[in-house]
Amino acid sequence: MQFSQWGEEPAHTGVDTAKLVNIAKSTVDLPEDFKVHPRLKKMFIDPRVKTIDSGKFDWGTAEACAFGSLATEGYNVRLVGEDSERGTFSQRHAVFTDQETT
């Protein structure tokens, strides 16, 4: 058993694969009556579903899973920086807006 320089046992930080897949899918699981922008569906949601279903995660999905896994374990997660709601970078959409009710 290895110990850190402080004499503590290293923390287990892994997350079960099935849990990560569920978190990933939850990032694009919208109600049927929710009208997301068609371009966002085509360029963000559909590709994310495709990568998840193929057993691979792109960078943005992995990032969302990291945040989601912390949140499910009871940790607060705060996104800060430029346009963290819509996402300056295309993979970082954290909020979807219904195009018919807004």
C-alpha positions in Angstrom: 0.0 0.0 0.0 1.4 3.4 -0.9 0.9 6.5 1.2 1.0 10.1 0.2 3.7 12.4 1.5 1.3 13.2 4.3 0.9 9.6 5.4 -2.6 9.2 4.2 -4.0 6.5 2.0 -4.8 7.8 -1.5 -8.5 8.5 -2.0 -10.4 6.3 -4.4 -11.7 8.8 -7.1 -13.0 6.4 -9.7 -16.7 6.3 -10.8 -18.5 3.3 -12.1 -18.9 3.2 -15.9 -22.6 2.6 -15.8 -23.1 5.7 -13.5 -21.0 7.8 -15.9 -23.2 6.6 -18.9 -26.3 7.6 -16.9 -24.9 11.0 -16.1 -23.9 11.5 -19.7 -27.3 10.6 -21.0 -29.0 12.9 -18.5 -27.2 15.9 -20.0 -29.2 15.6 -23.1 -32.4 13.9 -21.9 -35.1 16.5 -22.5 -38.9 16.1 -22.1 -40.7 15.2 -25.4 -42.6 18.5 -25.4 -39.4 20.6 -25.0 -38.6 22.5 -28.1 -34.8 22.9 -28.3 -33.3 25.0 -31.1 -33.0 22.7 -34.1 -29.4 23.7 -34.7 -28.5 22.8 -31.2 -30.2 19.5 -31.5 -28.3 18.7 -34.7 -24.9 20.0 -33.7 -24.8 19.2 -30.0 -27.5 16.8 -28.7 -27.5 14.2 -31.5 -23.7 13.9 -31.7 -23.5 13.6 -27.9 -26.1 10.8 -27.9 -24.2 9.1 -30.8 -20.9 9.2 -29.0 -22.4 7.9 -25.7 -24.2 5.0 -27.6 -20.9 4.1 -29.3 -19.2 3.7 -25.9 -17.0 6.7 -26.3 -17.1 10.1 -24.7 -15.9 13.3 -26.3 -14.2 16.0 -24.2 -17.4 17.9 -23.4 -19.3 14.8 -22.3 -16.4 13.7 -20.1 -16.4 17.2 -18.6 -20.1 17.0 -17.9 -19.7 13.6 -16.3 -17.0 14.9 -14.0 -19.3 17.7 -12.8 -22.3 15.4 -12.7 -20.5 12.7 -10.7 -19.4 15.3 -8.1 -23.0 16.6 -7.9 -24.4 13.1 -7.4 -22.0 12.6 -4.5 -23.2 15.7 -2.8 -20.5 18.2 -3.8 -21.4 21.6 -5.0 -20.2 22.4 -8.5 -19.9 25.9 -9.8 -19.2 26.8 -13.4 -17.7 30.2 -13.8 -16.3 32.2 -16.7 -17.5 33.4 -20.0 -21.0 32.5 -20.8 -21.1 29.3 -18.6 -24.8 28.9 -19.2 -24.8 28.7 -23.0 -21.2 27.8 -23.3 -18.5 29.8 -25.0 -17.2 26.5 -26.2 -19.7 24.4 -28.1 -19.4 21.4 -25.9 -20.3 23.3 -22.7 -24.1 23.8 -23.1 -25.3 23.6 -19.5 -28.8 25.0 -20.0 -31.3 24.4 -22.8 -34.0 27.0 -23.5 -37.4 26.0 -24.9 -37.8 27.9 -28.1 -41.6 28.1 -27.8 -42.1 29.2 -24.2 -39.3 31.8 -23.9 
